[in-house]
Amino acid sequence: MSDRQFKDCDGDTWTEFEPGMLRFTERADGTRPPTGCIASIEDVSAEHGPLTETRPDLDPARLERTLRAYVAELDYDVHKGLQCGHGDGVDRYPEEVENFLRFWEAAA
């Protein structure tokens, strides 16, 4: 049995129970979904937006710290632009971590 889990655009969790098939296992608010919600990865992705695989080996908090340090070493102006947002002051690193995880999965 597979242990792979995915989050959809709403933050709901889907668990792969056999290759290519997912079961809706948890809503973003922590409640259990109705029983029997089963679909292919393609169908879930088409109906619920792109899926992001949750990876225990890629801790998002650790990844964010690493990305901040790496970009700051690479180009401090880019780092400040991401951390403080040009014009609005919004920290964009959490979005960059989500993008990185999507790219990571796509490269598999």
Order of alpha helices (4+ residues) and beta strands (2+ residues): beta-beta-beta-beta-alpha-beta-alpha-alpha-alpha
